[in-house]
Amino acid sequence: MTPFIAEIIGTFFLMLLGCGVNANVSLAKTYGQNSGWIVITTGWALAVYVGVVIAGPHSGAHINPAVSIGLAVAGKFPWEQVPLYICAQFIGAMMAASMVWLVNKKHFDATEDGATKRGVFCTGPAIPNTILNLFSEVLGTFVLVFTVLYFTDATLNSSEAVVIGLGSLGALPVALLVWAIGLSLGGTTGYAINPARDLGPRIVHALAPIKDKGSNEWSYAWIPVIGPIIGGCLAALLMLFLS
């Protein structure tokens, strides 16, 4: 499996299970409806676990453009591979969001509120405030990438030693890290902390023939893209300053 394919598949499973738990908790007439924030944060943490298990041995399981960019800023990942990884991550995220819509189509039809339907795919602020919402995404991703950088300096086994980052940690520590971020910092914006996680499914929401789906909230969509990138870069720069 090539790194490109691994990032597609790893991100696909991350988003299939992540958006899947959103659907199970939020949509009408599911068995998990209204089961709450603990279920959502746990589901996303376990989704990360699955994605890292699958992609880790082959790509390092970045499964997040902010991680790829942050590792490159820190000098731990080749810049020339960043566009390839990001492309794969968006492909996987959009494929997974499409699958979540298909498997839950009857529940989307049974759900009346458009914002609830959109929330299956992408994030939004609990209380809209551009500066604080952006800061929330910056801080959450800063915690993610900074911790990743200090977890390990392990390498991907190959003819040359290549520092790979996220997948080299082992899946469980990464899952626990994302769970902690969701529980402690996720209540303000839904903790996208991943541009592909938010923008890819948001595009699918815009394109899918979902009945009464309401607004796509494009005016907010830049925050869960730019915020995580800033947070990842700041984490890398601080690591370089401290090293």
Secondary structure, DSSP 8 states (H G I E B T S, - for coil): --HHHHHHHHHHHHHHHHHHHHHHHHSTT-TTTT--HHHHHHHHHHHHHHHHHHHHHHH----SHHHHHHHHHTTSS-GGGHHHHHHHHHHHHHHHHHHHHHHTHHHHHH---HHHHHHHHS---SS--HHHHHHHHHHHHHHHHHHHHHH---EE-SSS-EE--GGGG-HHHHHHHHHHHHHHHTTTT-----HHHHHHHHHHHHHS--TT-----HHHHTHHHHHHHHHHHHHHHHHHHH-
